[in-house]
Amino acid sequence: MLLSEIRAYLHDKQRVSSAELSVVFGLDAGVLAPMVEHLVRKGWVRCLQEQGCRGCEISCTSCHSPLWYEWQGNQKACQ
């Protein structure tokens, strides 16, 4: 059930940091990473390294999250 919730959240928000996912779902980023990587392998999500903070719902003053995830939909099916 959690994987579908993560997928729905990413779909709604379009781009989120690993820190934001951690706060929203109440889990360590290390626990969430394999679940999000599954969505990356499926082609639903793209992983972005070293993106600057674009403001997220956790409202921190400075974001040091090295990983950002961006919703792609299932683009592999279109290729």
mmCIF file of the N, C-alpha and C atoms, coordinates in Angstrom:
data_MODEL
# 
_entry.id   MODEL 
# 
loop_
_atom_site.group_PDB 
_atom_site.id 
_atom_site.type_symbol 
_atom_site.label_atom_id 
_atom_site.label_alt_id 
_atom_site.label_comp_id 
_atom_site.label_asym_id 
_atom_site.label_entity_id 
_atom_site.label_seq_id 
_atom_site.pdbx_PDB_ins_code 
_atom_site.Cartn_x 
_atom_site.Cartn_y 
_atom_site.Cartn_z 
_atom_site.occupancy 
_atom_site.B_iso_or_equiv 
_atom_site.pdbx_formal_charge 
_atom_site.auth_seq_id 
_atom_site.auth_comp_id 
_atom_site.auth_asym_id 
_atom_site.auth_atom_id 
_atom_site.pdbx_PDB_model_num 
ATOM 1   N N  . MET A 1 1  ? 0.813  -1.189 0.000   1.00 0.00 ? 1  MET A N  1 
ATOM 2   C CA . MET A 1 1  ? 0.000  0.000  0.000   1.00 0.00 ? 1  MET A CA 1 
ATOM 3   C C  . MET A 1 1  ? 0.861  1.259  0.000   1.00 0.00 ? 1  MET A C  1 
ATOM 4   N N  . LEU A 1 2  ? 1.979  1.259  0.717   1.00 0.00 ? 2  LEU A N  1 
ATOM 5   C CA . LEU A 1 2  ? 2.832  2.432  0.804   1.00 0.00 ? 2  LEU A CA 1 
ATOM 6   C C  . LEU A 1 2  ? 3.396  2.818  -0.564  1.00 0.00 ? 2  LEU A C  1 
ATOM 7   N N  . LEU A 1 3  ? 3.758  1.845  -1.385  1.00 0.00 ? 3  LEU A N  1 
ATOM 8   C CA . LEU A 1 3  ? 4.298  2.141  -2.703  1.00 0.00 ? 3  LEU A CA 1 
ATOM 9   C C  . LEU A 1 3  ? 3.288  2.910  -3.549  1.00 0.00 ? 3  LEU A C  1 
ATOM 10  N N  . SER A 1 4  ? 2.034  2.527  -3.495  1.00 0.00 ? 4  SER A N  1 
ATOM 11  C CA . SER A 1 4  ? 1.010  3.244  -4.260  1.00 0.00 ? 4  SER A CA 1 
ATOM 12  C C  . SER A 1 4  ? 0.785  4.648  -3.693  1.00 0.00 ? 4  SER A C  1 
ATOM 13  N N  . GLU A 1 5  ? 0.948  4.812  -2.390  1.00 0.00 ? 5  GLU A N  1 
ATOM 14  C CA . GLU A 1 5  ? 0.819  6.137  -1.782  1.00 0.00 ? 5  GLU A CA 1 
ATOM 15  C C  . GLU A 1 5  ? 1.975  7.046  -2.207  1.00 0.00 ? 5  GLU A C  1 
ATOM 16  N N  . ILE A 1 6  ? 3.173  6.500  -2.273  1.00 0.00 ? 6  ILE A N  1 
ATOM 17  C CA . ILE A 1 6  ? 4.333  7.253  -2.729  1.00 0.00 ? 6  ILE A CA 1 
ATOM 18  C C  . ILE A 1 6  ? 4.142  7.650  -4.190  1.00 0.00 ? 6  ILE A C  1 
ATOM 19  N N  . ARG A 1 7  ? 3.685  6.713  -4.987  1.00 0.00 ? 7  ARG A N  1 
ATOM 20  C CA . ARG A 1 7  ? 3.443  6.992  -6.410  1.00 0.00 ? 7  ARG A CA 1 
ATOM 21  C C  . ARG A 1 7  ? 2.396  8.102  -6.573  1.00 0.00 ? 7  ARG A C  1 
ATOM 22  N N  . ALA A 1 8  ? 1.328  8.037  -5.820  1.00 0.00 ? 8  ALA A N  1 
ATOM 23  C CA . ALA A 1 8  ? 0.274  9.054  -5.902  1.00 0.00 ? 8  ALA A CA 1 
ATOM 24  C C  . ALA A 1 8  ? 0.802  10.420 -5.458  1.00 0.00 ? 8  ALA A C  1 
ATOM 25  N N  . TYR A 1 9  ? 1.611  10.443 -4.415  1.00 0.00 ? 9  TYR A N  1 
ATOM 26  C CA . TYR A 1 9  ? 2.172  11.701 -3.926  1.00 0.00 ? 9  TYR A CA 1 
ATOM 27  C C  . TYR A 1 9  ? 3.075  12.334 -4.985  1.00 0.00 ? 9  TYR A C  1 
ATOM 28  N N  . LEU A 1 10 ? 3.939  11.515 -5.581  1.00 0.00 ? 10 LEU A N  1 
ATOM 29  C CA . LEU A 1 10 ? 4.822  12.015 -6.628  1.00 0.00 ? 10 LEU A CA 1 
ATOM 30  C C  . LEU A 1 10 ? 4.026  12.513 -7.832  1.00 0.00 ? 10 LEU A C  1 
ATOM 31  N N  . HIS A 1 11 ? 2.970  11.804 -8.175  1.00 0.00 ? 11 HIS A N  1 
ATOM 32  C CA . HIS A 1 11 ? 2.120  12.222 -9.287  1.00 0.00 ? 11 HIS A CA 1 
ATOM 33  C C  . HIS A 1 11 ? 1.494  13.585 -9.002  1.00 0.00 ? 11 HIS A C  1 
ATOM 34  N N  . ASP A 1 12 ? 1.004  13.767 -7.789  1.00 0.00 ? 12 ASP A N  1 
ATOM 35  C CA . ASP A 1 12 ? 0.353  15.029 -7.420  1.00 0.00 ? 12 ASP A CA 1 
ATOM 36  C C  . ASP A 1 12 ? 1.329  16.200 -7.347  1.00 0.00 ? 12 ASP A C  1 
ATOM 37  N N  . LYS A 1 13 ? 2.503  15.970 -6.778  1.00 0.00 ? 13 LYS A N  1 
ATOM 38  C CA . LYS A 1 13 ? 3.470  17.050 -6.545  1.00 0.00 ? 13 LYS A CA 1 
ATOM 39  C C  . LYS A 1 13 ? 4.409  17.290 -7.720  1.00 0.00 ? 13 LYS A C  1 
ATOM 40  N N  . GLN A 1 14 ? 4.594  16.307 -8.588  1.00 0.00 ? 14 GLN A N  1 
ATOM 41  C CA . GLN A 1 14 ? 5.459  16.375 -9.767  1.00 0.00 ? 14 GLN A CA 1 
ATOM 42  C C  . GLN A 1 14 ? 6.951  16.342 -9.454  1.00 0.00 ? 14 GLN A C  1 
ATOM 43  N N  . ARG A 1 15 ? 7.418  17.087 -8.467  1.00 0.00 ? 15 ARG A N  1 
ATOM 44  C CA . ARG A 1 15 ? 8.842  17.069 -8.098  1.00 0.00 ? 15 ARG A CA 1 
ATOM 45  C C  . ARG A 1 15 ? 8.965  17.227 -6.598  1.00 0.00 ? 15 ARG A C  1 
ATOM 46  N N  . VAL A 1 16 ? 9.673  16.291 -5.950  1.00 0.00 ? 16 VAL A N  1 
ATOM 47  C CA . VAL A 1 16 ? 9.861  16.340 -4.503  1.00 0.00 ? 16 VAL A CA 1 
ATOM 48  C C  . VAL A 1 16 ? 11.281 15.896 -4.157  1.00 0.00 ? 16 VAL A C  1 
ATOM 49  N N  . SER A 1 17 ? 11.748 16.337 -3.007  1.00 0.00 ? 17 SER A N  1 
ATOM 50  C CA . SER A 1 17 ? 13.065 15.913 -2.528  1.00 0.00 ? 17 SER A CA 1 
ATOM 51  C C  . SER A 1 17 ? 12.907 14.641 -1.698  1.00 0.00 ? 17 SER A C  1 
ATOM 52  N N  . SER A 1 18 ? 14.017 13.950 -1.529  1.00 0.00 ? 18 SER A N  1 
ATOM 53  C CA . SER A 1 18 ? 13.991 12.761 -0.677  1.00 0.00 ? 18 SER A CA 1 
ATOM 54  C C  . SER A 1 18 ? 13.673 13.162 0.762   1.00 0.00 ? 18 SER A C  1 
ATOM 55  N N  . ALA A 1 19 ? 14.111 14.366 1.165   1.00 0.00 ? 19 ALA A N  1 
ATOM 56  C CA . ALA A 1 19 ? 13.825 14.853 2.520   1.00 0.00 ? 19 ALA A CA 1 
ATOM 57  C C  . ALA A 1 19 ? 12.325 15.073 2.705   1.00 0.00 ? 19 ALA A C  1 
ATOM 58  N N  . GLU A 1 20 ? 11.668 15.629 1.704   1.00 0.00 ? 20 GLU A N  1 
ATOM 59  C CA . GLU A 1 20 ? 10.227 15.853 1.794   1.00 0.00 ? 20 GLU A CA 1 
ATOM 60  C C  . GLU A 1 20 ? 9.474  14.534 1.896   1.00 0.00 ? 20 GLU A C  1 
ATOM 61  N N  . LEU A 1 21 ? 9.856  13.560 1.082   1.00 0.00 ? 21 LEU A N  1 
ATOM 62  C CA . LEU A 1 21 ? 9.208  12.245 1.159   1.00 0.00 ? 21 LEU A CA 1 
ATOM 63  C C  . LEU A 1 21 ? 9.384  11.642 2.543   1.00 0.00 ? 21 LEU A C  1 
ATOM 64  N N  . SER A 1 22 ? 10.578 11.801 3.098   1.00 0.00 ? 22 SER A N  1 
ATOM 65  C CA . SER A 1 22 ? 10.875 11.260 4.417   1.00 0.00 ? 22 SER A CA 1 
ATOM 66  C C  . SER A 1 22 ? 9.963  11.862 5.481   1.00 0.00 ? 22 SER A C  1 
ATOM 67  N N  . VAL A 1 23 ? 9.770  13.174 5.422   1.00 0.00 ? 23 VAL A N  1 
ATOM 68  C CA . VAL A 1 23 ? 8.913  13.853 6.394   1.00 0.00 ? 23 VAL A CA 1 
ATOM 69  C C  . VAL A 1 23 ? 7.455  13.468 6.197   1.00 0.00 ? 23 VAL A C  1 
ATOM 70  N N  . VAL A 1 24 ? 7.001  13.501 4.957   1.00 0.00 ? 24 VAL A N  1 
ATOM 71  C CA . VAL A 1 24 ? 5.592  13.233 4.662   1.00 0.00 ? 24 VAL A CA 1 
ATOM 72  C C  . VAL A 1 24 ? 5.195  11.817 5.070   1.00 0.00 ? 24 VAL A C  1 
ATOM 73  N N  . PHE A 1 25 ? 6.051  10.838 4.784   1.00 0.00 ? 25 PHE A N  1 
ATOM 74  C CA . PHE A 1 25 ? 5.707  9.448  5.081   1.00 0.00 ? 25 PHE A CA 1 
ATOM 75  C C  . PHE A 1 25 ? 6.245  8.960  6.415   1.00 0.00 ? 25 PHE A C  1 
ATOM 76  N N  . GLY A 1 26 ? 7.002  9.801  7.110   1.00 0.00 ? 26 GLY A N  1 
ATOM 77  C CA . GLY A 1 26 ? 7.482  9.443  8.439   1.00 0.00 ? 26 GLY A CA 1 
ATOM 78  C C  . GLY A 1 26 ? 8.474  8.294  8.443   1.00 0.00 ? 26 GLY A C  1 
ATOM 79  N N  . LEU A 1 27 ? 9.239  8.187  7.367   1.00 0.00 ? 27 LEU A N  1 
ATOM 80  C CA . LEU A 1 27 ? 10.228 7.120  7.254   1.00 0.00 ? 27 LEU A CA 1 
ATOM 81  C C  . LEU A 1 27 ? 11.578 7.713  6.882   1.00 0.00 ? 27 LEU A C  1 
ATOM 82  N N  . ASP A 1 28 ? 12.646 7.023  7.255   1.00 0.00 ? 28 ASP A N  1 
ATOM 83  C CA . ASP A 1 28 ? 13.990 7.428  6.900   1.00 0.00 ? 28 ASP A CA 1 
ATOM 84  C C  . ASP A 1 28 ? 14.150 7.341  5.383   1.00 0.00 ? 28 ASP A C  1 
ATOM 85  N N  . ALA A 1 29 ? 14.923 8.284  4.839   1.00 0.00 ? 29 ALA A N  1 
ATOM 86  C CA . ALA A 1 29 ? 15.155 8.298  3.392   1.00 0.00 ? 29 ALA A CA 1 
ATOM 87  C C  . ALA A 1 29 ? 15.751 6.979  2.901   1.00 0.00 ? 29 ALA A C  1 
ATOM 88  N N  . GLY A 1 30 ? 16.539 6.316  3.742   1.00 0.00 ? 30 GLY A N  1 
ATOM 89  C CA . GLY A 1 30 ? 17.117 5.023  3.370   1.00 0.00 ? 30 GLY A CA 1 
ATOM 90  C C  . GLY A 1 30 ? 16.087 3.922  3.229   1.00 0.00 ? 30 GLY A C  1 
ATOM 91  N N  . VAL A 1 31 ? 14.989 4.053  3.931   1.00 0.00 ? 31 VAL A N  1 
ATOM 92  C CA . VAL A 1 31 ? 13.891 3.080  3.820   1.00 0.00 ? 31 VAL A CA 1 
ATOM 93  C C  . VAL A 1 31 ? 13.060 3.368  2.571   1.00 0.00 ? 31 VAL A C  1 
ATOM 94  N N  . LEU A 1 32 ? 12.879 4.649  2.269   1.00 0.00 ? 32 LEU A N  1 
ATOM 95  C CA . LEU A 1 32 ? 12.079 5.038  1.114   1.00 0.00 ? 32 LEU A CA 1 
ATOM 96  C C  . LEU A 1 32 ? 12.803 4.827  -0.215  1.00 0.00 ? 32 LEU A C  1 
ATOM 97  N N  . ALA A 1 33 ? 14.119 4.943  -0.210  1.00 0.00 ? 33 ALA A N  1 
ATOM 98  C CA . ALA A 1 33 ? 14.897 4.891  -1.446  1.00 0.00 ? 33 ALA A CA 1 
ATOM 99  C C  . ALA A 1 33 ? 14.617 3.653  -2.300  1.00 0.00 ? 33 ALA A C  1 
ATOM 100 N N  . PRO A 1 34 ? 14.608 2.433  -1.750  1.00 0.00 ? 34 PRO A N  1 
ATOM 101 C CA . PRO A 1 34 ? 14.340 1.265  -2.601  1.00 0.00 ? 34 PRO A CA 1 
ATOM 102 C C  . PRO A 1 34 ? 12.935 1.293  -3.226  1.00 0.00 ? 34 PRO A C  1 
ATOM 103 N N  . MET A 1 35 ? 11.980 1.856  -2.511  1.00 0.00 ? 35 MET A N  1 
ATOM 104 C CA . MET A 1 35 ? 10.619 1.944  -3.052  1.00 0.00 ? 35 MET A CA 1 
ATOM 105 C C  . MET A 1 35 ? 10.560 2.928  -4.213  1.00 0.00 ? 35 MET A C  1 
ATOM 106 N N  . VAL A 1 36 ? 11.215 4.065  -4.040  1.00 0.00 ? 36 VAL A N  1 
ATOM 107 C CA . VAL A 1 36 ? 11.224 5.059  -5.111  1.00 0.00 ? 36 VAL A CA 1 
ATOM 108 C C  . VAL A 1 36 ? 12.050 4.548  -6.292  1.00 0.00 ? 36 VAL A C  1 
ATOM 109 N N  . GLU A 1 37 ? 13.135 3.838  -6.013  1.00 0.00 ? 37 GLU A N  1 
ATOM 110 C CA . GLU A 1 37 ? 13.944 3.270  -7.092  1.00 0.00 ? 37 GLU A CA 1 
ATOM 111 C C  . GLU A 1 37 ? 13.144 2.268  -7.919  1.00 0.00 ? 37 GLU A C  1 
ATOM 112 N N  . HIS A 1 38 ? 12.227 1.573  -7.297  1.00 0.00 ? 38 HIS A N  1 
ATOM 113 C CA . HIS A 1 38 ? 11.332 0.677  -8.042  1.00 0.00 ? 38 HIS A CA 1 
ATOM 114 C C  . HIS A 1 38 ? 10.512 1.478  -9.061  1.00 0.00 ? 38 HIS A C  1 
ATOM 115 N N  . LEU A 1 39 ? 10.014 2.643  -8.643  1.00 0.00 ? 39 LEU A N  1 
ATOM 116 C CA . LEU A 1 39 ? 9.253  3.507  -9.551  1.00 0.00 ? 39 LEU A CA 1 
ATOM 117 C C  . LEU A 1 39 ? 10.149 4.077  -10.647 1.00 0.00 ? 39 LEU A C  1 
ATOM 118 N N  . VAL A 1 40 ? 11.424 4.309  -10.322 1.00 0.00 ? 40 VAL A N  1 
ATOM 119 C CA . VAL A 1 40 ? 12.390 4.775  -11.327 1.00 0.00 ? 40 VAL A CA 1 
ATOM 120 C C  . VAL A 1 40 ? 12.598 3.680  -12.370 1.00 0.00 ? 40 VAL A C  1 
ATOM 121 N N  . ARG A 1 41 ? 12.799 2.443  -11.931 1.00 0.00 ? 41 ARG A N  1 
ATOM 122 C CA . ARG A 1 41 ? 13.003 1.335  -12.865 1.00 0.00 ? 41 ARG A CA 1 
ATOM 123 C C  . ARG A 1 41 ? 11.793 1.109  -13.763 1.00 0.00 ? 41 ARG A C  1 
ATOM 124 N N  . LYS A 1 42 ? 10.613 1.361  -13.238 1.00 0.00 ? 42 LYS A N  1 
ATOM 125 C CA . LYS A 1 42 ? 9.386  1.200  -14.014 1.00 0.00 ? 42 LYS A CA 1 
ATOM 126 C C  . LYS A 1 42 ? 9.168  2.345  -15.005 1.00 0.00 ? 42 LYS A C  1 
ATOM 127 N N  . GLY A 1 43 ? 9.933  3.418  -14.862 1.00 0.00 ? 43 GLY A N  1 
ATOM 128 C CA . GLY A 1 43 ? 9.816  4.547  -15.764 1.00 0.00 ? 43 GLY A CA 1 
ATOM 129 C C  . GLY A 1 43 ? 8.810  5.604  -15.328 1.00 0.00 ? 43 GLY A C  1 
ATOM 130 N N  . TRP A 1 44 ? 8.295  5.481  -14.126 1.00 0.00 ? 44 TRP A N  1 
ATOM 131 C CA . TRP A 1 44 ? 7.306  6.443  -13.633 1.00 0.00 ? 44 TRP A CA 1 
ATOM 132 C C  . TRP A 1 44 ? 7.958  7.709  -13.085 1.00 0.00 ? 44 TRP A C  1 
ATOM 133 N N  . VAL A 1 45 ? 9.173  7.560  -12.560 1.00 0.00 ? 45 VAL A N  1 
ATOM 134 C CA . VAL A 1 45 ? 9.847  8.647  -11.847 1.00 0.00 ? 45 VAL A CA 1 
ATOM 135 C C  . VAL A 1 45 ? 11.282 8.765  -12.354 1.00 0.00 ? 45 VAL A C  1 
ATOM 136 N N  . ARG A 1 46 ? 11.782 9.989  -12.375 1.00 0.00 ? 46 ARG A N  1 
ATOM 137 C CA . ARG A 1 46 ? 13.175 10.230 -12.737 1.00 0.00 ? 46 ARG A CA 1 
ATOM 138 C C  . ARG A 1 46 ? 13.888 10.771 -11.506 1.00 0.00 ? 46 ARG A C  1 
ATOM 139 N N  . CYS A 1 47 ? 15.083 10.279 -11.265 1.00 0.00 ? 47 CYS A N  1 
ATOM 140 C CA . CYS A 1 47 ? 15.896 10.724 -10.137 1.00 0.00 ? 47 CYS A CA 1 
ATOM 141 C C  . CYS A 1 47 ? 16.819 11.837 -10.608 1.00 0.00 ? 47 CYS A C  1 
ATOM 142 N N  . LEU A 1 48 ? 16.826 12.933 -9.870  1.00 0.00 ? 48 LEU A N  1 
ATOM 143 C CA . LEU A 1 48 ? 17.661 14.086 -10.193 1.00 0.00 ? 48 LEU A CA 1 
ATOM 144 C C  . LEU A 1 48 ? 18.672 14.282 -9.078  1.00 0.00 ? 48 LEU A C  1 
ATOM 145 N N  . GLN A 1 49 ? 19.920 14.419 -9.434  1.00 0.00 ? 49 GLN A N  1 
ATOM 146 C CA . GLN A 1 49 ? 20.986 14.619 -8.451  1.00 0.00 ? 49 GLN A CA 1 
ATOM 147 C C  . GLN A 1 49 ? 21.304 16.099 -8.314  1.00 0.00 ? 49 GLN A C  1 
ATOM 148 N N  . GLU A 1 50 ? 21.566 16.519 -7.087  1.00 0.00 ? 50 GLU A N  1 
ATOM 149 C CA . GLU A 1 50 ? 22.070 17.857 -6.799  1.00 0.00 ? 50 GLU A CA 1 
ATOM 150 C C  . GLU A 1 50 ? 21.211 18.990 -7.356  1.00 0.00 ? 50 GLU A C  1 
ATOM 151 N N  . GLN A 1 51 ? 19.914 18.877 -7.249  1.00 0.00 ? 51 GLN A N  1 
ATOM 152 C CA . GLN A 1 51 ? 19.024 19.953 -7.667  1.00 0.00 ? 51 GLN A CA 1 
ATOM 153 C C  . GLN A 1 51 ? 18.920 20.985 -6.554  1.00 0.00 ? 51 GLN A C  1 
ATOM 154 N N  . GLY A 1 52 ? 18.814 22.223 -6.917  1.00 0.00 ? 52 GLY A N  1 
ATOM 155 C CA . GLY A 1 52 ? 18.658 23.277 -5.926  1.00 0.00 ? 52 GLY A CA 1 
ATOM 156 C C  . GLY A 1 52 ? 17.260 23.241 -5.331  1.00 0.00 ? 52 GLY A C  1 
ATOM 157 N N  . CYS A 1 53 ? 17.117 23.785 -4.164  1.00 0.00 ? 53 CYS A N  1 
ATOM 158 C CA . CYS A 1 53 ? 15.826 23.806 -3.488  1.00 0.00 ? 53 CYS A CA 1 
ATOM 159 C C  . CYS A 1 53 ? 14.845 24.664 -4.271  1.00 0.00 ? 53 CYS A C  1 
ATOM 160 N N  . ARG A 1 54 ? 13.660 24.130 -4.492  1.00 0.00 ? 54 ARG A N  1 
ATOM 161 C CA . ARG A 1 54 ? 12.603 24.858 -5.182  1.00 0.00 ? 54 ARG A CA 1 
ATOM 162 C C  . ARG A 1 54 ? 11.436 25.120 -4.235  1.00 0.00 ? 54 ARG A C  1 
ATOM 163 N N  . GLY A 1 55 ? 11.679 24.895 -2.961  1.00 0.00 ? 55 GLY A N  1 
ATOM 164 C CA . GLY A 1 55 ? 10.614 25.111 -1.978  1.00 0.00 ? 55 GLY A CA 1 
ATOM 165 C C  . GLY A 1 55 ? 9.698  23.902 -1.920  1.00 0.00 ? 55 GLY A C  1 
ATOM 166 N N  . CYS A 1 56 ? 9.645  23.276 -0.796  1.00 0.00 ? 56 CYS A N  1 
ATOM 167 C CA . CYS A 1 56 ? 8.787  22.109 -0.648  1.00 0.00 ? 56 CYS A CA 1 
ATOM 168 C C  . CYS A 1 56 ? 7.890  22.315 0.571   1.00 0.00 ? 56 CYS A C  1 
ATOM 169 N N  . GLU A 1 57 ? 7.071  21.356 0.831   1.00 0.00 ? 57 GLU A N  1 
ATOM 170 C CA . GLU A 1 57 ? 6.092  21.493 1.900   1.00 0.00 ? 57 GLU A CA 1 
ATOM 171 C C  . GLU A 1 57 ? 6.675  21.408 3.302   1.00 0.00 ? 57 GLU A C  1 
ATOM 172 N N  . ILE A 1 58 ? 7.933  20.986 3.429   1.00 0.00 ? 58 ILE A N  1 
ATOM 173 C CA . ILE A 1 58 ? 8.489  20.905 4.781   1.00 0.00 ? 58 ILE A CA 1 
ATOM 174 C C  . ILE A 1 58 ? 9.009  22.261 5.246   1.00 0.00 ? 58 ILE A C  1 
ATOM 175 N N  . SER A 1 59 ? 9.068  23.228 4.339   1.00 0.00 ? 59 SER A N  1 
ATOM 176 C CA . SER A 1 59 ? 9.399  24.626 4.663   1.00 0.00 ? 59 SER A CA 1 
ATOM 177 C C  . SER A 1 59 ? 10.680 24.784 5.476   1.00 0.00 ? 59 SER A C  1 
ATOM 178 N N  . CYS A 1 60 ? 11.718 24.133 5.040   1.00 0.00 ? 60 CYS A N  1 
ATOM 179 C CA . CYS A 1 60 ? 13.007 24.309 5.721   1.00 0.00 ? 60 CYS A CA 1 
ATOM 180 C C  . CYS A 1 60 ? 13.643 25.603 5.230   1.00 0.00 ? 60 CYS A C  1 
ATOM 181 N N  . THR A 1 61 ? 14.658 26.056 5.933   1.00 0.00 ? 61 THR A N  1 
ATOM 182 C CA . THR A 1 61 ? 15.311 27.289 5.522   1.00 0.00 ? 61 THR A CA 1 
ATOM 183 C C  . THR A 1 61 ? 16.399 27.032 4.486   1.00 0.00 ? 61 THR A C  1 
ATOM 184 N N  . SER A 1 62 ? 16.958 25.847 4.502   1.00 0.00 ? 62 SER A N  1 
ATOM 185 C CA . SER A 1 62 ? 17.940 25.483 3.469   1.00 0.00 ? 62 SER A CA 1 
ATOM 186 C C  . SER A 1 62 ? 17.866 23.980 3.258   1.00 0.00 ? 62 SER A C  1 
ATOM 187 N N  . CYS A 1 63 ? 17.776 23.601 2.020   1.00 0.00 ? 63 CYS A N  1 
ATOM 188 C CA . CYS A 1 63 ? 17.622 22.178 1.699   1.00 0.00 ? 63 CYS A CA 1 
ATOM 189 C C  . CYS A 1 63 ? 18.974 21.581 1.328   1.00 0.00 ? 63 CYS A C  1 
ATOM 190 N N  . HIS A 1 64 ? 19.334 20.525 2.000   1.00 0.00 ? 64 HIS A N  1 
ATOM 191 C CA . HIS A 1 64 ? 20.586 19.828 1.707   1.00 0.00 ? 64 HIS A CA 1 
ATOM 192 C C  . HIS A 1 64 ? 20.310 18.450 1.144   1.00 0.00 ? 64 HIS A C  1 
ATOM 193 N N  . SER A 1 65 ? 19.110 18.248 0.622   1.00 0.00 ? 65 SER A N  1 
ATOM 194 C CA . SER A 1 65 ? 18.746 16.958 0.071   1.00 0.00 ? 65 SER A CA 1 
ATOM 195 C C  . SER A 1 65 ? 19.387 16.784 -1.305  1.00 0.00 ? 65 SER A C  1 
ATOM 196 N N  . PRO A 1 66 ? 20.273 15.821 -1.451  1.00 0.00 ? 66 PRO A N  1 
ATOM 197 C CA . PRO A 1 66 ? 20.944 15.648 -2.743  1.00 0.00 ? 66 PRO A CA 1 
ATOM 198 C C  . PRO A 1 66 ? 20.069 14.963 -3.793  1.00 0.00 ? 66 PRO A C  1 
ATOM 199 N N  . LEU A 1 67 ? 18.987 14.335 -3.376  1.00 0.00 ? 67 LEU A N  1 
ATOM 200 C CA . LEU A 1 67 ? 18.136 13.612 -4.316  1.00 0.00 ? 67 LEU A CA 1 
ATOM 201 C C  . LEU A 1 67 ? 16.777 14.261 -4.465  1.00 0.00 ? 67 LEU A C  1 
ATOM 202 N N  . TRP A 1 68 ? 16.393 14.427 -5.694  1.00 0.00 ? 68 TRP A N  1 
ATOM 203 C CA . TRP A 1 68 ? 15.063 14.922 -6.036  1.00 0.00 ? 68 TRP A CA 1 
ATOM 204 C C  . TRP A 1 68 ? 14.448 13.920 -6.981  1.00 0.00 ? 68 TRP A C  1 
ATOM 205 N N  . TYR A 1 69 ? 13.159 13.771 -6.885  1.00 0.00 ? 69 TYR A N  1 
ATOM 206 C CA . TYR A 1 69 ? 12.449 12.856 -7.767  1.00 0.00 ? 69 TYR A CA 1 
ATOM 207 C C  . TYR A 1 69 ? 11.400 13.626 -8.544  1.00 0.00 ? 69 TYR A C  1 
ATOM 208 N N  . GLU A 1 70 ? 11.314 13.319 -9.839  1.00 0.00 ? 70 GLU A N  1 
ATOM 209 C CA . GLU A 1 70 ? 10.379 14.017 -10.707 1.00 0.00 ? 70 GLU A CA 1 
ATOM 210 C C  . GLU A 1 70 ? 9.463  13.004 -11.383 1.00 0.00 ? 70 GLU A C  1 
ATOM 211 N N  . TRP A 1 71 ? 8.183  13.250 -11.336 1.00 0.00 ? 71 TRP A N  1 
ATOM 212 C CA . TRP A 1 71 ? 7.183  12.376 -11.951 1.00 0.00 ? 71 TRP A CA 1 
ATOM 213 C C  . TRP A 1 71 ? 7.338  12.428 -13.468 1.00 0.00 ? 71 TRP A C  1 
ATOM 214 N N  . GLN A 1 72 ? 7.349  11.267 -14.095 1.00 0.00 ? 72 GLN A N  1 
ATOM 215 C CA . GLN A 1 72 ? 7.486  11.171 -15.539 1.00 0.00 ? 72 GLN A CA 1 
ATOM 216 C C  . GLN A 1 72 ? 6.279  10.491 -16.197 1.00 0.00 ? 72 GLN A C  1 
ATOM 217 N N  . GLY A 1 73 ? 5.470  9.799  -15.397 1.00 0.00 ? 73 GLY A N  1 
ATOM 218 C CA . GLY A 1 73 ? 4.463  8.926  -15.991 1.00 0.00 ? 73 GLY A CA 1 
ATOM 219 C C  . GLY A 1 73 ? 5.194  7.712  -16.508 1.00 0.00 ? 73 GLY A C  1 
ATOM 220 N N  . ASN A 1 74 ? 4.548  6.862  -17.238 1.00 0.00 ? 74 ASN A N  1 
ATOM 221 C CA . ASN A 1 74 ? 5.223  5.670  -17.760 1.00 0.00 ? 74 ASN A CA 1 
ATOM 222 C C  . ASN A 1 74 ? 5.698  5.943  -19.167 1.00 0.00 ? 74 ASN A C  1 
ATOM 223 N N  . GLN A 1 75 ? 6.804  6.670  -19.291 1.00 0.00 ? 75 GLN A N  1 
ATOM 224 C CA . GLN A 1 75 ? 7.318  7.053  -20.595 1.00 0.00 ? 75 GLN A CA 1 
ATOM 225 C C  . GLN A 1 75 ? 7.986  5.896  -21.313 1.00 0.00 ? 75 GLN A C  1 
ATOM 226 N N  . LYS A 1 76 ? 8.391  4.857  -20.597 1.00 0.00 ? 76 LYS A N  1 
ATOM 227 C CA . LYS A 1 76 ? 8.993  3.698  -21.261 1.00 0.00 ? 76 LYS A CA 1 
ATOM 228 C C  . LYS A 1 76 ? 8.005  3.046  -22.221 1.00 0.00 ? 76 LYS A C  1 
ATOM 229 N N  . ALA A 1 77 ? 6.723  3.086  -21.880 1.00 0.00 ? 77 ALA A N  1 
ATOM 230 C CA . ALA A 1 77 ? 5.710  2.481  -22.738 1.00 0.00 ? 77 ALA A CA 1 
ATOM 231 C C  . ALA A 1 77 ? 5.582  3.243  -24.054 1.00 0.00 ? 77 ALA A C  1 
ATOM 232 N N  . CYS A 1 78 ? 6.005  4.504  -24.079 1.00 0.00 ? 78 CYS A N  1 
ATOM 233 C CA . CYS A 1 78 ? 5.876  5.339  -25.279 1.00 0.00 ? 78 CYS A CA 1 
ATOM 234 C C  . CYS A 1 78 ? 7.115  5.263  -26.153 1.00 0.00 ? 78 CYS A C  1 
ATOM 235 N N  . GLN A 1 79 ? 8.184  4.677  -25.674 1.00 0.00 ? 79 GLN A N  1 
ATOM 236 C CA . GLN A 1 79 ? 9.440  4.660  -26.447 1.00 0.00 ? 79 GLN A CA 1 
ATOM 237 C C  . GLN A 1 79 ? 9.528  3.438  -27.317 1.00 0.00 ? 79 GLN A C  1 
# 
